[in-house]
Structures are given as structure tokens and as C-alpha cells.
């Protein structure tokens, strides 16, 4: 193992690295990140559904505009 400085604290190192998904709390961090990812995916699906709805609505409006142009 590498020589560590005299003021090195393994506990402090573990706490600091746990924020990056390492150390004693890494499984908790992984669960937290997976929950955040699931929430992002859920919101992404909702946004995509809304975009699809608006696209369909725009298609209907566009068809109505074309029919009005023909009528004029």
C-alpha cells in the first residue's frame, strides 16, 4: 500500500468520497442516484407525451387552416 501522509484520516476520506459513490455509504448513494434517475425518466416520459399531444393538436389545426384556405 502507498505511504500515506501523517495527517491522513481514513474516516474523513471515506466521508468525502461517499459523495462520489465510494466509501462506506456508496450503496446508499447508488440507491439515491437510481431514484433520481427513475424520477428523471418519469418526467421525461411525461414531457414526451405532452409533446406528442401538442404535435397531434398542431396537425389538426394545420388541417383546419388548409381547409379554410381552400374555402376562401
C-alpha positions in Angstrom: 0.0 0.0 0.0 1.2 3.5 -0.7 2.7 5.6 2.0 0.0 8.0 3.4 0.7 11.4 4.9 0.8 11.5 8.7 -2.4 13.7 8.8 -4.4 11.3 6.6 -7.7 10.3 8.1 -9.4 7.2 6.6 -12.8 8.2 8.1 -12.6 11.7 6.6 -11.5 10.3 3.3 -14.4 7.8 3.3 -16.9 10.6 4.1 -15.6 12.8 1.4 -15.5 10.0 -1.2 -19.0 8.8 -0.3 -20.4 11.8 -2.1 -18.9 10.4 -5.3 -20.3 6.9 -4.8 -17.3 5.5 -3.0 -16.6 4.5 0.6 -18.8 3.1 3.3 -22.0 4.9 2.2 -21.7 4.0 -1.5 -24.7 1.7 -1.6 -26.9 4.5 -0.2 -25.6 6.9 -2.8 -26.3 4.4 -5.6 -29.9 4.0 -4.4 -30.3 7.7 -4.2 -29.0 8.2 -7.7 -31.2 5.4 -9.0 -34.2 7.0 -7.5 -33.3 10.4 -9.1 -32.8 8.6 -12.4 -36.2 7.0 -12.2 -37.8 10.4 -11.5 -36.0 12.0 -14.4 -37.1 9.1 -16.7 -40.7 9.5 -15.5 -40.7 13.3 -16.1 -39.1 12.7 -19.5 -41.9 10.4 -20.4 -44.5 12.9 -19.3 -42.8 15.7 -21.4 -42.6 13.4 -24.4 -46.3 12.5 -24.0 -47.2 16.2 -23.9 -45.0 16.9 -27.0 -46.9 14.1 -28.8 -50.2 15.6 -27.8 -49.2 19.1 -28.9 -47.9 17.7 -32.2 -51.2 15.9 -32.8 -53.1 19.1 -31.9 -50.9 21.2 -34.2 -51.7 18.7 -37.1 -55.4 19.2 -36.5 -55.1 23.0 -36.5 -52.9 22.8 -39.6 -55.5 20.7 -41.4 -58.2 23.2 -40.4 -56.2 26.1 -41.7 -55.7 24.3 -45.1 -59.5 23.7 -45.3 -60.2 27.3 -44.6 -57.7 28.4 -47.3 -59.4 26.2 -49.8 -62.8 27.6 -48.8 -61.6 31.1 -49.4 
